[in-house]
Amino acid sequence: MNGIRFFRTIQVKLIIIYVLLILIAMQLIGVYFISTMKTSLTSTFTNNMNEQANLLSQISAQTLSNQPDKTGEAGGQTTEEYLSVLVSSLFSISEAEIQILDASGKVLATSMQAHQSYIGKKNTSLAVSRALQGIRDNEEEIIDEDGLRKKIIAKPIVYNNEKIVGAVYLVASMKELYATVDRINRIFMSGMLFALGLTGVLGILLAHTITNPIKALTRQAAAVAEGRFDQQVPVLGNDEIGRLSEVFNDMTMRLRDALSATEEEKEKISSILANMSDGVVAADERGVVIITNRRAQEMLRKDDCEGLRLTDLFGMEEAQLAGLHKGSEQSAILYHVQDEGEEEELMRVTLTPIHRRDQGISGTIAVLQDVTEQERLEQSRREFVANVSHELRTPLTTIKSYAEALDDGAMDERELGQRFVGVIRNETERMIRLVTDLLHLSRLDSNQATLRRQQTNVPDMLEEVADRFSFQLRKKAIRASVRVEDSITSMWLDRDQIDQVLDNLVSNAIKYTLDGGRIEIAARRLEGASIAISVKDTGIGIPKRDLGRIFDRFYRVDKARSRNMGGTGLGLSIAREIVKAHGGSIALDSELNEGTTVTVVLPAAQPSGGESA
């Protein structure tokens, strides 16, 4: 499998193609070259034989024509002897046999000593027969019993271009010719193998110049797929691959910037979703939850909402959910029942469909808003208006009733008239206190009440508070004590404002403490240089259910009794706002029929001038 994969690589394919092209080209050249060389050698060999045969034919013509031979006569040689000398010495071809035949085909002379026995015998070869008939082109190639290839040429001997007096018969071995061709073949094959080896090496080098940039591009593409954009592909030239490398590097940088921007936007969206005060739930087109933020999980009291259907998550009917999804309903209120003793939470859910181009609605976004506090504030506002109206209506009704009584004749009775006037005066003062408290609260809410801090002796301040209520304390036989830690001497605060807070706390303690009880005013130092001032009584206490709203405006545990005691229901609210203006906090702890402790924590601030609340 690895071998098959190896041969599928571009590098191997390029090398194979390159080698095959060179091999085919060299084969074609070799076939043409060797064929041409063989033809040329054969032609030269044949021409040489023909020339020698023609020359021998011309020389032998006069000897065979029965004419007197001057050469023969001078030397005393016979015709056969003369011809034998002629063919053996004058005309010599390597590994060739030359025979001269008479007109009847008998061998008169031969150049080979081994064939001297052929003299006087008739040569019956076809080429000789054709030559004696006057045919000049008599050539053929034969392979003898030893497997040697030989060339045969027979030429007629013509005297005076008329009479055929004999023939010249040549048989030459072509061994050297074909040996030369074989040597050329071997030389060519060796050269071809060397050229192929060199071609392979050059092909590998050439393939590397092409495949190395491609491999670099592949590695960079794999790195980009893994999210690593810090590498660059080397640009090795201005060719197509170099241009491709430049474009790929540019694409990598653009992709890195795009992914960075996407990641940044994703982080922003994730941060926004995680820190939103509203819950966000995303569902797919089937209504199955796919994403929720932390606030939604807190509001729905679920650690993992993914995979749930919106109907199950919100406890809504399909029809109501479809109405919200289509926009026929703006929003819906969800009720979340808390544990026993806790208030019910209210949530408003708003659904918005997600539209994808050419695909319609692909999901839904649900936004959850906690409207518990909003509803509580709205309820408090309604109760506040109702309380203010009620608090003002009661004295106004009383004033109106006594004024009408005075107008009807009660003024004529001095004692009755003075009593009615006294009631009207008391109710008027009550309304004035109520309006004054409301104005004070309004200034505190709008930060218009200026704090005039001054260095105040804390022990003296607490002693003066106890002295101001000494008459009420003696009247109810309540024992009051003031305890201040030795390390506490003075601090910077608005003395008038804090006096109002302490007066309200001590007044409430006296009101709701039975005769013979105890009240303790104490101050102690906390960590960070803050001071805690507490007012503790042994009164009737406050039920647990009312502790959460005790600082609300006009809230009374026992409304009828509080109103009869002259309270407006705004004292603790004003006290809380004053303490908050000082940068402190106020807390109340109470047990029914055991008593109440109110603690005011004030920071040890030392301002350089006046402050705004």
Secondary structure, DSSP 8 states (H G I E B T S, - for coil): -HHHHHHTSHHHHHHHHHHHHHHHHHHHHHHHHHHHHHHHHHHHHHHHHHHHHHHHHHHHHHHHTT---HHHHHHT--HHHHHHHIIIIIS--TTEEEEEEETTSBEEEES-GGGGGGBTSB---HHHHHHHTT----EEEEE-TTS-EEEEEEEEEEETTTEEEEEEEEEEE-HHHHHHHHHHHHHHHHHHHHHHHHHHHHHHHHHHHHHHHHHHHHHHHHHHHTT----------SSHHHHHHHHHHHHHHHHHHHHHHHHHHHHHHHHHHHH-SSEEEEEETTSBEEEE-HHHHHHHT-S--TT-BHHHHHT--HHHHHHHHHTSS--EEEEE--STTS--EEEEEEEEEEEETTTEEEEEEEEEEE-HHHHHHHHHHHHHHHHHHHHHHHHHHHHHHHHHHHHTTGGGSHHHHHHHHHHHHHHHHHHHHHHHHHHHHHHHHTT-SEE--EEEEHHHHHHHHHHHTHHHHHHTT-EEEEEE-TT--EEEE-HHHHHHHHHHHHHHHHHTS-TT-EEEEEEEE-GGG-EEEEEEE-S----HHHHTTTTSTT--SSHHHHHHTT--S-HHHHHHHHHHHTT-EEEEEEETTTEEEEEEEE-----SS-EE-
